[in-house]
Amino acid sequence: MGLKQDLIDAKIEGLRGSGADEKAIEQAQEALDVQCTFEVDAIVNFLTQCEFRITQLNANVILEDFKIPPQEGNIEPGVQVMANIPVSTTGGPGSTTAPGFLENKEGGILTKDIDVDKSGGQTGILQSSGYVFIGSDPSSQDSFDVEDESGQKEFTTVKLFRDDIEDLL
C-alpha cells in the first residue's frame, strides 16, 4: 500500500499487541500519521545517501566506431599483375608488358584506412558485438539475455553493503 501506510499499520499492530484498545488507537491515528511521514522522509534521505554497488552485471556492448590506420601487408604467392599496369623503374616510368606473378615478399603492400561506425563510416557500417561483465565472466554473450525484465533480474545485481553505510546509521 506504500511505505507510510505500511509503517502506520505496523505501529497500530504494535499498539494492539501492547494492549491498546480501539479508542486509544483511533486517538493516536493523527500522531502516527505525522510520525510516519517523518520516518518515510528519514528512510528516503538515508537511501538516497547510500552508495549501491553493482556486484553482477552482464550486458551487450555496441561499438560505435572502429578505426585502423593503414597496415603493411605481404604479397602472397600466386598474385598476378596484368599487362599495361603503370610501374616506376630506375629508367623512369613504364608499364608491364605481359601478365606475370608478383614476387612473394614481406611488406610491399599498404592497406587503406579502415573507418567504420554503427551508422556507416568511410569504409562501411560496423557490425560488431561483445559484452561487458562484473562478477563471473559468462564466456559468451550467448550465455545471457538482458533484453527483458526476466533476464535483467537474473543477470544483474546491485547490493548495498552494510560497511558502506555504517556512518549513515
C-alpha positions, 0 to 999 in steps of 0.5 A: 500500500506504500511505505507510510501506510505500511509503517502506520499499520505496523505501529497500530499492530504494535499498539494492539499487541501492547494492549491498546484498545480501539479508542486509544488507537483511533486517538493516536491515528493523527500522531502516527500519521505525522510520525510516519511521514517523518520516518518515510522522509528519514528512510528516503534521505538515508537511501538516497545517501547510500552508495549501491554497488553493482556486484553482477552485471552482464550486458551487450556492448555496441561499438560505435566506431572502429578505426585502423590506420593503414597496415603493411601487408605481404604479397602472397604467392600466386598474385598476378599483375596484368599487362599495361599496369603503370610501374616506376623503374630506375629508367623512369616510368613504364608499364608491364608488358605481359601478365606475370606473378608478383614476387612473394615478399614481406611488406610491399603492400599498404592497406587503406584506412579502415573507418567504420561506425554503427551508422556507416563510416568511410569504409562501411557500417560496423557490425560488431558485438561483445559484452561487458561483465562484473562478477563471473565472466559468462564466456559468451554473450550467448550465455545471457539475455538482458533484453527483458525484465526476466533476464535483467533480474537474473543477470544483474545485481546491485547490493548495498553493503552494510560497511558502506553505510555504517556512518549513515546509521 
